[in-house]
């Protein structure tokens, strides 16, 4: 009887080891399928591409939703910490999904089936769990890593003018009162660039609530320009970068310009220089 029990235990051990080996092989296959090269891959289906919008309850995020819903190329999945509040305060017509960029375990389910990501998150306090350290850096890092695991085709990130250079004297003041926002945004940008996820990083100037299309928009690079721009125009640029090969692997600043033709910017992505690798 004792010998029989020992044989059963041994067989159980062999079965468990075999099962672990099979699961490990499946995990390796899944990881191989999600190996990213930084290039825009073809969509998996011919229907509208599913876009996850992070920061959808914020000022820029709401404008992104309004503009995306008019674009037949995309289906929308807005992300919210509190779905009930988002439905009430932003709109019940959207297919909200629960998730929090500061809690990476919530992002995998939210990204299921997602092809593209628009990220318009930002810290809302100087210190604490909603500060730039935990949102603009850790939140972007978590979202990037989860997007990579999900095989997302492109992540478009809203950052800020001054994130590359520190913003000079004005940036020093901003960092002082915002909890080093530019510093943490720069670290979030760097993680995204190094991740292998195809990306576009948009750095708007000072944000206003002006309606979209009131002036032209100019693109700059090298973090040398300055100016202001409406959130609605930021939303338009981010959406135009989606699934746009000319926008891939590029970081650039955007500003309003009354002298520029209003729609000329839409063909300006190809003139931008790609980020160094």
Secondary structure, DSSP 8 states (H G I E B T S, - for coil): -HHHHHHHHHHHHHHHHHHHHHHHHHHHHHHHHT---SS----SSSS-EEEEEETTTSHHHHHHHHHHTT-TTEEEEEEES-HHHHHHHT-TTS--EE--TT-GGGHHHHTTT--EEEE-----BSSSTTBTIIIIIHHHHHHHHHHHHHT-SEEEEE--TTTTT--HHHHHHHHHHHTSHHHHHHHHHHHHHHH---EEEEEE-EEE---TTSSEEEEE-SS----EEEHHHHHHHHHHHTT-GGGTTEEEEEEEETTS-TTGGGG-GGGS-----
